[in-house]
Amino acid sequence: MRRFFLKMGLLLFISLLRLPLCAAVWQWSVPVRTGHPELPNARAYLWIPEHCKRVRAFIFGQNNMEEQSILENASFRDQLARMNIAEVWVSPAYDLSFNFAQGAGRMFDTLMCDLATASGYEELKTAPFIGIGHSAAASAPYNMAVWKPGRALAALSVSGQWPYFRDPKFAPDIWGNGNLDFIPCLETMGEYEAADNWSAEGLKERQLHPYLPLSMLACPGEGHFAATQDKINFLAFYIKKVIRYRLPGSKGTSVLIPIDPTKTGWLVGKWSRHDPSPVMAAPVRNYQGNRADAFWFFDRETALKVVAYQEKYRHLQIPLIGYLQGGKFIQQSPTHQQVELKFQPLPDGITFQVHAAFYDTVPGGSPRPVIWSEKKEGELINHPARTDITIGRITGPITQLDENTFQVSPQLGFFPNPHSYEGWFAAVSRSDNYFKPVVQQSLLRIPPINKSGIPQHIDFPAIADVPRGTRSVHISASSDAGLPVGFYIAEGPAEIKNGSICLTLIPPSARYPVKVTVVAWQYGHSNEPKIQTADPVLRTFWIK
């Protein structure tokens, strides 16, 4: 027994040394009333800029992969705040393709009404929106726009798909006579996915639908799974242009100005990985290049920014990155993730490390390294002499503690089921004078619940309501197994800092009282002595 408690003390010490960073704030949330019993946890989260008196528009995305990292990016939010644009994020997704023929639109209307009522920002019921979706959700923004063209400011398809592409699962044929005429659409595609040949279908669609303002951003040195800061910055810039040209008034009007790509804007020639010839960019009326090989953009500033973005890293070499466990490279596989990590926690049961290194030869297992490097499997490949590979979280219930150390961290939007408890990582090498940046993703499947071992229970006292102007609320909780208890904010204008709830600024038009829900959790661990995951305990209080 003494040995047991000594080990518990060591685990407590390790965990206290590593305090997770603050999560992004979502001030309000509501359940998505799907009517489907298989989606009991679908929830819509709302962020409104702290000084916003009236929401001008909002960006809407469901959780697939990159959506969260884009919407929670501090710089992205800062740019949206300047335009009084709110964000809505749904996790888990209730319909990744936004199939409005099967009720996705009705559920959207309901959740937006519920968020409007909860927040006090009634304009959310009818405000213009920008849909965003990544990969499997890449057709959802187009479907949203076709469903409600009078409210659709733009569609952002990230590492995505073309508007008129059809697939029974991801892009069902539901438009009927609908179209995207006069609604700006942006598709981004990384070099390490399909940017070099992906443009062909989009250019074809531009010819078949001349009133479609269709843009493509090719992203050299980028991949499919992780949103770089450069790409996020461009998305914010694009949204700024959308507002300028489609919603220029500042007096609350929501009448959208149609964009006619045959009369206004600029054309930019498609990106090519191997053709270093200067790309032509000119106004629509004056473009002298092959129009069938050009995408549309708002104006000169946008066109030149795209040209500069796409011309990065010309003539530089491509290195390759692999992941290490036990000091050896993990074998790649012909799967979506390519690399699958094993969950090997440290003695505290929740902390683990992820390591990566450059390959000296082109690996096998997956066809992608051969395609990226344009070398044969087993062939020698150059890489930087430096070893500063950055590993970061893409998505999943994990928190990064330092450059190689992560921690299982239950949090808002992720529920204890196998799909939700997938941790995705990106190992990235920056560019230099000789090498392009390179990115390699990996997947770690985390057990959602530890079911074996000693059961434990959390004691988390109720939290009293607080008056407006309160800056922090002290909280404490304990586990009868002697393990440290973690916390996260499930909803409300608050953050967890140093064992306290720190209340953030409440937007000026918020409806009071404002709800704050905090969750206490203890994951347990699968190391000996095994301890089961505790049932989480929720406590709600109100700011009055």
ZAMARGU-4260 file (C-alpha; in steps of 0.2 Angstrom, whole numbers, plus 5000, padded with zeros to 4 digits):
<rodrens>
0) 5000/5000/5000 | 5014/5012/5004 | 5022/5008/4987 | 5005/5012/4979 | 5004/5030/4987
5) 5022/5034/4984 | 5019/5030/4965 | 5003/5041/4966 | 5014/5055/4973 | 5026/5054/4959
10) 5012/5054/4946 | 5005/5070/4955 | 5022/5078/4954 | 5024/5075/4936 | 5007/5081/4931
15) 5009/5097/4941 | 5025/5101/4932 | 5015/5102/4916 | 5001/5113/4915 | 4991/5114/4899
20) 4990/5130/4890 | 4973/5140/4889 | 4960/5134/4876 | 4952/5146/4864 | 4936/5154/4871
25) 4918/5150/4864 | 4906/5161/4874 | 4890/5151/4870 | 4885/5134/4865 | 4869/5125/4861
30) 4865/5107/4857 | 4861/5103/4839 | 4844/5097/4838 | 4847/5084/4825 | 4833/5071/4829
35) 4846/5058/4826 | 4850/5047/4841 | 4867/5042/4834 | 4872/5061/4836 | 4868/5064/4854
40) 4883/5075/4857 | 4883/5087/4842 | 4885/5104/4849 | 4886/5122/4841 | 4899/5134/4848
45) 4898/5153/4846 | 4912/5165/4847 | 4908/5184/4846 | 4922/5197/4846 | 4923/5205/4863
50) 4919/5223/4857 | 4906/5218/4844 | 4889/5227/4847 | 4881/5219/4831 | 4887/5204/4821
55) 4889/5209/4803 | 4891/5191/4797 | 4898/5174/4803 | 4909/5160/4797 | 4902/5143/4799
60) 4911/5126/4800 | 4909/5109/4806 | 4923/5099/4814 | 4932/5088/4802 | 4951/5093/4804
65) 4958/5110/4800 | 4942/5120/4804 | 4946/5121/4823 | 4964/5127/4821 | 4958/5140/4808
70) 4944/5146/4818 | 4953/5147/4835 | 4969/5155/4827 | 4972/5171/4837 | 4977/5181/4822
75) 4962/5175/4812 | 4951/5180/4826 | 4959/5197/4827 | 4955/5200/4809 | 4937/5195/4810
80) 4935/5206/4825 | 4940/5221/4815 | 4925/5217/4804 | 4913/5212/4817 | 4912/5194/4810
85) 4907/5180/4822 | 4912/5161/4821 | 4901/5146/4823 | 4909/5129/4825 | 4899/5112/4827
90) 4908/5097/4835 | 4905/5083/4832 | 4898/5087/4814 | 4880/5084/4812 | 4882/5083/4793
95) 4899/5085/4785 | 4892/5088/4767 | 4878/5100/4773 | 4865/5089/4764 | 4851/5101/4764
100) 4840/5089/4755 | 4840/5078/4771 | 4837/5092/4783 | 4855/5100/4786 | 4847/5117/4782
105) 4833/5115/4794 | 4845/5110/4808 | 4856/5125/4804 | 4842/5137/4805 | 4837/5130/4822
110) 4854/5130/4830 | 4857/5148/4824 | 4840/5153/4832 | 4846/5144/4848 | 4862/5153/4848
115) 4854/5170/4844 | 4843/5167/4859 | 4856/5161/4871 | 4868/5176/4866 | 4856/5190/4864
120) 4863/5193/4846 | 4846/5191/4837 | 4854/5196/4820 | 4862/5179/4820 | 4846/5172/4814
125) 4847/5181/4797 | 4865/5187/4796 | 4875/5183/4780 | 4887/5168/4782 | 4903/5161/4775
130) 4904/5142/4775 | 4921/5134/4778 | 4925/5115/4776 | 4941/5105/4775 | 4943/5088/4765
135) 4928/5077/4768 | 4918/5093/4773 | 4925/5103/4758 | 4909/5103/4748 | 4898/5109/4763
140) 4902/5127/4760 | 4896/5126/4742 | 4880/5117/4747 | 4876/5130/4760 | 4878/5144/4747
145) 4866/5135/4735 | 4854/5132/4749 | 4853/5150/4754 | 4861/5161/4740 | 4854/5177/4747
150) 4864/5175/4764 | 4880/5167/4757 | 4894/5179/4756 | 4907/5166/4750 | 4912/5148/4751
155) 4929/5142/4758 | 4934/5125/4753 | 4951/5121/4762 | 4962/5107/4755 | 4945/5104/4746
160) 4935/5101/4732 | 4927/5110/4717 | 4909/5116/4717 | 4902/5105/4704 | 4911/5089/4709
165) 4899/5075/4714 | 4901/5061/4726 | 4887/5051/4734 | 4894/5053/4751 | 4904/5069/4751
170) 4896/5079/4737 | 4878/5072/4734 | 4869/5078/4719 | 4856/5089/4727 | 4857/5106/4719
175) 4843/5104/4706 | 4843/5120/4696 | 4854/5129/4709 | 4870/5137/4706 | 4884/5148/4713
180) 4883/5162/4701 | 4890/5178/4708 | 4895/5170/4724 | 4914/5170/4727 | 4922/5153/4730
185) 4939/5149/4736 | 4948/5132/4735 | 4965/5130/4743 | 4976/5115/4739 | 4994/5111/4745
190) 5009/5105/4734 | 5010/5089/4744 | 4992/5084/4740 | 4987/5088/4722 | 4990/5107/4718
195) 4999/5104/4702 | 4985/5094/4693 | 4970/5099/4704 | 4967/5115/4694 | 4961/5106/4679
200) 4943/5102/4685 | 4942/5119/4693 | 4947/5128/4676 | 4934/5117/4667 | 4920/5122/4679
205) 4925/5141/4677 | 4922/5139/4658 | 4906/5129/4660 | 4900/5142/4673 | 4906/5159/4667
210) 4897/5169/4681 | 4905/5159/4695 | 4919/5169/4704 | 4930/5154/4707 | 4948/5156/4714
215) 4961/5144/4718 | 4976/5146/4730 | 4990/5133/4727 | 5000/5132/4743 | 5019/5127/4739
220) 5027/5117/4753 | 5011/5113/4761 | 5001/5097/4764 | 4983/5091/4766 | 4981/5090/4785
225) 4988/5105/4794 | 4984/5124/4791 | 4999/5134/4790 | 4999/5152/4797 | 5002/5159/4780
230) 4986/5150/4773 | 4976/5156/4788 | 4982/5174/4785 | 4977/5172/4767 | 4960/5166/4772
235) 4957/5181/4783 | 4963/5192/4769 | 4951/5184/4757 | 4937/5187/4769 | 4941/5205/4771
240) 4940/5207/4752 | 4923/5197/4753 | 4916/5210/4765 | 4923/5225/4755 | 4915/5220/4739
245) 4899/5211/4744 | 4894/5219/4761 | 4902/5237/4760 | 4889/5246/4771 | 4892/5248/4789
250) 4874/5252/4795 | 4868/5234/4797 | 4862/5231/4780 | 4863/5212/4774 | 4859/5215/4756
255) 4874/5206/4747 | 4881/5214/4731 | 4883/5200/4717 | 4900/5198/4710 | 4901/5197/4691
260) 4918/5189/4686 | 4915/5193/4668 | 4916/5211/4671 | 4926/5214/4687 | 4941/5207/4695
265) 4958/5200/4690 | 4964/5184/4682 | 4979/5175/4687 | 4987/5160/4678 | 4986/5143/4686
270) 5001/5137/4697 | 5013/5124/4690 | 5025/5115/4701 | 5038/5112/4687 | 5035/5128/4675
275) 5045/5142/4682 | 5038/5154/4669 | 5031/5171/4676 | 5013/5169/4679 | 5002/5182/4670
280) 4990/5193/4681 | 4979/5206/4674 | 4962/5214/4675 | 4948/5203/4668 | 4945/5215/4653
285) 4964/5216/4649 | 4970/5198/4652 | 4981/5193/4637 | 4985/5175/4642 | 4975/5159/4640
290) 4959/5163/4650 | 4955/5144/4651 | 4970/5142/4662 | 4967/5157/4674 | 4957/5159/4690
295) 4947/5174/4695 | 4952/5186/4710 | 4944/5201/4717 | 4957/5215/4712 | 4975/5219/4709
300) 4980/5217/4727 | 4973/5200/4729 | 4980/5194/4712 | 4998/5200/4717 | 4997/5192/4734
305) 4992/5176/4726 | 5006/5176/4714 | 5018/5180/4728 | 5011/5166/4738 | 5012/5153/4724
310) 5030/5158/4719 | 5037/5154/4736 | 5051/5140/4737 | 5054/5139/4718 | 5069/5128/4714
315) 5072/5122/4732 | 5074/5104/4736 | 5061/5094/4746 | 5067/5084/4761 | 5056/5071/4769
320) 5052/5068/4788 | 5048/5053/4797 | 5042/5049/4815 | 5052/5040/4828 | 5047/5028/4842
325) 5059/5018/4852 | 5073/5027/4842 | 5067/5020/4825 | 5057/5026/4811 | 5039/5021/4811
330) 5035/5011/4795 | 5024/5021/4783 | 5008/5013/4776 | 4997/5017/4761 | 4984/5025/4772
335) 4977/5042/4773 | 4988/5046/4789 | 5003/5037/4782 | 5010/5036/4800 | 5001/5029/4815
340) 5009/5031/4832 | 5007/5020/4847 | 5000/5027/4863 | 5015/5025/4875 | 5011/5036/4890
345) 5024/5041/4903 | 5021/5035/4921 | 5007/5048/4924 | 4996/5040/4911 | 4992/5055/4901
350) 5009/5063/4896 | 5018/5056/4880 | 5031/5061/4868 | 5032/5063/4849 | 5048/5064/4840
355) 5053/5066/4821 | 5068/5066/4811 | 5074/5068/4792 | 5075/5053/4781 | 5092/5049/4773
360) 5083/5039/4760 | 5066/5039/4752 | 5055/5028/4763 | 5043/5015/4756 | 5026/5009/4763
365) 5016/5024/4756 | 5017/5031/4738 | 5017/5049/4744 | 5036/5051/4748 | 5041/5045/4731
370) 5028/5057/4723 | 5034/5072/4733 | 5052/5069/4731 | 5051/5063/4713 | 5064/5050/4718
375) 5064/5031/4719 | 5061/5021/4735 | 5077/5019/4744 | 5086/5032/4735 | 5097/5045/4745
380) 5088/5061/4748 | 5096/5077/4755 | 5090/5086/4770 | 5095/5101/4781 | 5110/5099/4793
385) 5099/5107/4806 | 5087/5096/4816 | 5074/5109/4821 | 5058/5100/4816 | 5043/5107/4824
390) 5029/5095/4829 | 5012/5102/4833 | 4994/5096/4836 | 4982/5097/4822 | 4966/5091/4831
395) 4961/5080/4845 | 4959/5080/4864 | 4977/5084/4867 | 4987/5098/4873 | 5005/5102/4869
400) 5017/5105/4884 | 5034/5108/4875 | 5042/5104/4858 | 5040/5085/4860 | 5029/5083/4875
405) 5010/5081/4874 | 4996/5077/4886 | 4979/5069/4884 | 4967/5083/4888 | 4949/5081/4887
410) 4941/5098/4881 | 4927/5106/4873 | 4921/5098/4857 | 4928/5081/4859 | 4918/5067/4867
415) 4925/5050/4873 | 4922/5039/4858 | 4936/5032/4846 | 4934/5044/4832 | 4934/5059/4843
420) 4949/5053/4852 | 4960/5053/4837 | 4975/5064/4840 | 4983/5071/4824 | 5000/5079/4822
425) 5010/5088/4810 | 5029/5087/4809 | 5035/5103/4800 | 5053/5108/4794 | 5054/5127/4789
430) 5062/5133/4773 | 5080/5139/4771 | 5090/5144/4756 | 5091/5126/4750 | 5076/5117/4755
435) 5057/5119/4755 | 5047/5117/4770 | 5040/5100/4772 | 5026/5093/4782 | 5021/5075/4788
440) 5006/5070/4797 | 5003/5056/4809 | 4989/5049/4819 | 4988/5043/4837 | 4973/5033/4843
445) 4970/5037/4861 | 4959/5026/4872 | 4944/5036/4876 | 4942/5028/4893 | 4953/5018/4904
450) 4941/5004/4909 | 4953/4993/4919 | 4960/4995/4936 | 4954/5004/4952 | 4939/5015/4950
455) 4940/5033/4955 | 4927/5047/4958 | 4929/5066/4957 | 4923/5078/4971 | 4919/5095/4963
460) 4909/5107/4974 | 4896/5118/4966 | 4901/5135/4960 | 4891/5150/4966 | 4884/5163/4953
465) 4895/5179/4952 | 4891/5197/4948 | 4896/5206/4932 | 4914/5213/4933 | 4920/5197/4942
470) 4938/5193/4935 | 4941/5176/4942 | 4933/5162/4952 | 4944/5149/4962 | 4939/5131/4959
475) 4946/5115/4967 | 4942/5097/4965 | 4949/5080/4970 | 4950/5062/4965 | 4948/5048/4978
480) 4962/5040/4969 | 4974/5054/4974 | 4977/5059/4956 | 4977/5078/4950 | 4960/5083/4943
485) 4960/5094/4927 | 4947/5106/4921 | 4941/5114/4905 | 4928/5126/4900 | 4913/5118/4891
490) 4905/5135/4887 | 4906/5153/4893 | 4917/5168/4892 | 4931/5160/4903 | 4948/5152/4903
495) 4956/5140/4915 | 4972/5148/4922 | 4982/5141/4937 | 4968/5132/4944 | 4956/5147/4943
500) 4942/5152/4931 | 4947/5168/4923 | 4932/5177/4915 | 4935/5186/4899 | 4927/5201/4892
505) 4908/5199/4888 | 4903/5206/4871 | 4892/5222/4874 | 4876/5216/4867 | 4876/5199/4877
510) 4860/5194/4885 | 4862/5191/4904 | 4864/5181/4914 | 4878/5173/4905 | 4881/5154/4907
515) 4898/5146/4911 | 4900/5128/4912 | 4916/5120/4918 | 4921/5101/4918 | 4932/5092/4930
520) 4940/5077/4923 | 4953/5063/4928 | 4959/5051/4914 | 4966/5038/4925 | 4980/5027/4917
525) 4984/5011/4909 | 5001/5009/4918 | 5002/4999/4934 | 4993/5002/4946 | 4979/5004/4933
530) 4966/5017/4937 | 4950/5019/4928 | 4944/5035/4920 | 4933/5045/4932 | 4916/5051/4926
535) 4917/5069/4922 | 4908/5081/4934 | 4900/5097/4927 | 4897/5113/4936 | 4887/5128/4930
540) 4886/5145/4936 | 4880/5162/4930 | 4887/5179/4928 | 4873/5191/4933
</rodrens>
